[in-house]
Amino acid sequence: VPYLHYEFGIALASVGRLDEALVQQKEEVKISSESALPYIEIGALELRLRHPQGALHAAETAVQLAPKSPAAHRALAQSLEATGERVKGAAELRASKALPPEKQLRETRILKMYAHSDAIAPPIAPALSPAAASFDELSRQATTSVAAGNSEDGIRFYRSEERRVGKE
C-alpha cells in the first residue's frame, strides 16, 4: 500500500524511534520509488542519526526525482551543510526559496498513488476498494492520534495495517 510506510515512519520519528523510522522509509522507497517524499524523510532521519553522507545521498535522489520541489532542495541544502559544503548548501537553500510552493503537487502525487493510475484523480474522493477504504480510515485515525500527541496509538494503527497488508 503506497504511503503506509511513509506515514508509519513519520509517526515513529515523532517519538524518537529513528532507526525504526528509517526502516519504514526505506520500505516506502521500494513501493514508491518515483516519489521524493520518502527520500526527503530518509535524509532528515540520517541527519538526526548523524549520518551526513547517507543524508546527502537521499537528498540528491530527492532532487533528481522532484527538481521543482522546495522541500527536496531544502533537504539537499541541509545535507550539504552537514557535510561541510556550506557554499553549495547556501546555493541550494536559495534555489528552494525561488521555487513555488508544492502543497498541491504533493497532494496530487498522493492521489495518483492511491488511484494506482497515471491519470490525476479528481479533487473529490474517488470510490475506494475495500482495502483502500480500510487504509484510508486507518490513516485518518493514525494521523489524528499523532496530531493529538498520541503517537504510540498512531504507531499501533500503522503496525496493524502493515501486518494486514503483509497477509494479503
Helices and strands as residue ranges (DSSP letters): H 4-14, H 18-31, H 37-48, H 52-65, H 70-82, H 86-98, H 103-115, H 130-147, H 151-167
